[in-house]
Each structure stands twice: as C-alpha cells, then as structure tokens.
C-alpha cells in the first residue's frame, strides 16, 4: 500500500490510519452538504473551504516544521488559557476541543457515558489516535471550568503531559488573586517548556497580535447586525472555529479581507438570506469543529443566525487586553483580568452573562434566542433557568435546546425549531 | 382540623402540611423495614430510632427555641463548611443534604433532570416547603464542590439568604491561599450573622467539641474492623447522618456510649452478622438521610458493611484540628488546613483518596469494595476509573454502582451485588 504524503505524516505521528481514514472520508460529504450547498457565500470563505478540505494536513505540517526546528506546540481546550504566552515565547497554541460523534464511542470505553459530548469527543480523539494536532503537541493545557473536563484531564495525563490551570469559581478578591497567580504560573510553565523568556517586548507583540484578531472578529460581529445579514451563521462560526487553531496573524488577515467584503455587501444591501429573515442568536455551550448541527438545522429552516454568545463566539473575542503597558507585572495583571471577564457558566454567580445575552440580542437585532446546551453540561443547563427568566423579563423569545453530537434527535430538533421560528 | 403540636410548628414554619404529611407517613414503614427488622442491634441505637421517629419534631423544636432567644441556625450541605465557627459564635449548624426521591419531582420542575438525586432532593425540600430545618435556618451555606450544587445554590438564593464558600480545584499554593481566605471570610460572615466575635477561647472550645465527636467516630470505625462486626453498616451510617444535624456534645455522648457497648461486644466476640460474613467497604458519593438503599441491599444479602469512604463516613471524621494553639491566626490556618485534607473528588488530582480507600479496605479487613456513584455526579464517576485501576493493582475486588434515589433499579442492583458477593 502506498501512503499519500499526509498519510505518511499521520503514520509518523502515531495516528490510527484506518479509523482516521474513515473520519476524513466522512467529513468531505458532510462539509459539502452543510457548507458548499449555501448560496451567495462571501468569497472570503474560500480560504476556510480550503482549510477544511485539508483539515489534518497543511496546518499539521506547519506545526511539525515548527517542532522540527525545536519549536513547541501547546494544545488547549478552553478560551481561559492565555494564548499570548505561547506566541510570546515562540510556541504555537492550538485549541483542540472536538466536535464529532465519531470519537465518542472509543471515549465511552473509559469515561462515564453521561459526560458531555465535547469532553468525550476530545478524549476519544486522543485515545483513538485520531487527532494529529494532539499528537504533534508537546503540552496539553487543561483547566477546571467544569467537573467533567477537570477529571477527564487526569485521565488524559496518562497519555501525554498535561498542565491544568485553575479557574476560580467566584470572582471574589481571593478568586482574582488565585487567577492572577495561575496566570503567572502558566507563564513560567511556558517559559520552561520553550526555554524562552517572556518579556515586555515579546508579550507586548503577542497581545497586539491577538487583540488585532479579536478586533476583526468584533467587526465581523457588528457587520452581522445588518439586515439582510451579509454572512451565514455557519460561515461565521467556522471562521471562529478555525481561528482557534490557526496562525493568529494569518487569521487576522483573512478575517480582515472577509470583513472588507462584508462591508461592501452591507453597503449594497446584499445578504445571504432575504431581508426580514428571522434572526437568531445562539447562546450556551461551545461548538467545536465539525459540530455545525444546530446552525445547519436553523439556517436550513430559512432563519439566519446573527451571533453566538459562546466560547466559539463572543467569549473568544469580546474583551481586549490593554496595550502599551510598559512593565511586565502590570501587563500580566491586565492580561489575567481580561481573561477573568470571560462570562463562563463556571462562575457563581454569573449574572454578567445574562447582560451579555440581552445586549447581543439587541445589538444584533435578534428576533429570538436559542439556548444551546450540550447534554450533561451542568453549568449551562442550570444557568438556562436564569437565562429563561431574564429573557422573559426582557421580552425576548427563547427556545432551550439540549442535545449531543449524534444525529438521532435531528428530526425532533427541526420540528421544535420550526415551531419556534413560526412563533417569532 | 386539629393540628398536632408538631403540625402547628411546621405550619408556622411555612411547611406544606399535606405533602409533608405524606413524606412523614412514608418514612415510618421504610424505617421499620430497613432498620427495626435488624437482629441483635446495639442498645445504643435506641437513641437513633427515637430521633428518626420524630425526625422533623424534637430537633426542630430545639432550633426554634434557640432562634426565639435570638440564636442563629446555619444550614450547610457539605463537610467542607467549618461547623466550628458556628458553635464558637453560638449558632447551630445543621447539615441538610437530602436523600429522598419524594422531593425530586418538585425540583425537576426547575432543575435539569440529569442532575444528581442529592442536589434535586435538597432543592426540592426547599421548593416544596418540605423541610423544617431549612425553614428554621437563618443562612444557607453552599460551596463549589461540584457544578450541579454550585449552580443550584444560585437558584436557592432566590428563596432564602445563601452564602457560598469557594473550595479550590487544586491543592496548589494558590489554591491553599484561596481556601485560607475563604475560611476567614466565612468566619467574618458568621460573626456578622450572630453579632458574636469568634475568639481564641470560644473557637478553641468549639474545636475541642467537634474533635471529640470525630474521635468517637474514629473509634467506632476502628471497632468495625472486628469480625464478627459489632454493628451493621446501616446503623453506623445512621449515626453519622444524624450527627450532621444534631448537637455536637449530645452526639459525642451517644457515640461514646455506643462505642463502649460495641467494645464489650468485640471482647465477647459478639456481632450482628456471623463471623466470616463477607465484609464490604463502600466508597463514593454521600448518602443523605433517608438514603439507606445500597446498605439495605448489601446487608439484606448477608454481607456486612464495615466502612464508608465518603462524606457521610470517613471524610466527616477522619482528620482532627490541632488543639491548644494560643493565637487566632494560627488556629484559623490549622482549621483551614484540616478541611483542605478532605479528599473530595472535586480536587484535581485527588490520588490521596485512592490511598485512603486502600488503607480503609486493609484496616477494616474488607473482602471487597462497592464504589457508589450517584448518577450524574461527574467527579466521582470519573474518579471511579482511577479507583478501578488502583484497586486492581492492590488486588481488592471492586463493584462499581451508579444509581439514584428511586427504587426502579433495586432488583437489578441486588442481582449485581449478589453476583459480586458470590465472587468474593
């Protein structure tokens, strides 16, 4: 059997070629159906089609080249992990949360079945040797944002070096102090891993780079407020998902070009759905690649998704880190404080998130909100009770959805979503 | 309709008399079947029969009397909350975790159904106005030991004043610093609530009192190492459960008397099960009153439960606080450090618990271990994977059980447990 260049690379990385081949073969048709079937897509999405078309190829090759030259690759699973330290120290961060049912069964051989699909899929990618990104990485960085992940990382540590950052549960004085220390400890860990010191200069550069990408995502978010919407929710979600593991500067460049194009569309009143199409804001659990399930159902029903209040949405890009601070201690403090503003359901209380949802719904002129909950995700499921009340008070219609990565409930979801859209 | 004195009291506390009456009427026959049917029980259990016979009566009356005189009652749900501060400041702590399916349906009208039964039952007790203890309390103290409880407390706070203590996720230097601060903040909160200052003197007294009860429970635990076992697992569990909401000195007295009696039994070689009966250690999630389900199944099958590695077991009494420290700061530090030694699955990593389980199994001469997991409790369910491996390595047989408060799986559980006992 002759291996392709990609297969040769995957084989060297310890990938299970047969199983991985099945995964890759399945992805093409799914992407074709969900993405390529869309009409009037922005040209700027061409890049993302290319990326997904070689999803475990070209980027992995870049990371290997980087590693061959002694560079480090840092795998992360959460927007709380400060990627700036990696860029500053010459390491490459790649976010690895996984979004496919394909890797769930192998995880269920070890993890409790009533664990959320994202955790199972992520763990299954490692256990099943299905993910070249985790294989090429030198350090996995976990965090304590939920019980399931917190304990899964202990099992992942049996497979590969894992470092866990503690995210506090309360935004108290003591909680902030703990987080400030955790951020400093993580900086030291990255310095140790790379052998490179993090300085005012290289950290300042990294902050600027990541801020630049955040600014473009904020601009993209603002452009989605137009009616007709210039880009589908699916496409905007994909750009966010890819940005989490791609080079930061390349992404800024790509999103800038995409935004320039969308700006033209908005000026001309052009869009991807007819003016007046029902506008939906999604709020809740993150959607890792290739989890496009909810977006696909909603937009196939004629509505348009105009925003994602989630870790694969606003929580990834909303807050900036102050630039131009001249000393390292103050930079670290400002950086840590920025991350602490991530309104994750791990915090108690987390009323700031309720404000975020309502503000986004108004800014983006959403007709309704779908609260997306990965099954067995306790924090978001509980917080949904409060989201429900806050939105009822604000007069914004809400549909609460709890699902996983399987397609078993697709029909039922579509029925519920159609009924919700009808009602708006 | 003429109300009994208890009903009059419950009514004044805002209890839903009709629903509560159903609960009380159900408890009697259950207790009769599970407890009173046991043979050769220690006489010292008579007190506990009396307590359960008037479970929402006499103790609630005491708490009300205390409150009438301006005293405060503090409701807690976890062994991390330092009860010493309450006793020191003249408040009475009562642990309120709930263990009945009866209060689950009302909770499920609000909480996600895939939440663990303990959390649903606790919340349902408040929502359904079924628990005079929570009604009589002036402050509910929650903690962040799991996602489900952490977020449930936010909803509970809509009903009654709630204060949440943050338990760190890691036992790092920063985690310890956070906990030290949390303990000091909680002390200030209790001082504010009671208007009483916590001093070297009254805290020293409180530490001694709680330590005394812990010492007697440790003695009880050691006595259970005898073969034949001098007391059933059910009875030992009940004593622990009652001690969590009863007066600390009365409990020390009762357990001391019980232990004296058990010591005599051990000397005489008397026990509650035949010498050589299969000896089981239970490890895992807590069992709140009246959750005697697993103990009843195991002991009805002829085995004897010799220990509970759980929050309603060893984690409640294992560690002592150093006595005789002469200044408040050092006392607070020692107290906080004692609580941080609670080997709860909320910590990552938590390998100390694996050591505890193996040590208990050996000390108590257990033939096998049943790992008890409340369904949807992510931390213990994940940790069970590691318990499984550690026990396989240690050569100790393990049965992993996941269940809730309903009786639906009782038959299936019995079959599995019988097969396990057969195998030992």
Interface residues (C-beta under 8 A of the other chain):
Chain A: X110 X111 X112 X114 X115 X144 X146 X147 X148 X150 X151 X152 X153 X154 X155 X157 X164 X166 X167 X168 X169 X170 X172 X173 X174 X175 X177 X178 X181 X182 X185 X345 X346 X348 X349 X375 X376 X378 X379 X381 X382 X383 X384 X385 X386 X402
Chain B: X110 X111 X112 X114 X115 X144 X146 X147 X148 X150 X151 X152 X153 X154 X155 X157 X164 X166 X167 X168 X169 X170 X172 X173 X174 X175 X177 X178 X181 X182 X185 X345 X346 X348 X349 X375 X376 X378 X379 X381 X382 X383 X384 X385 X386 X402
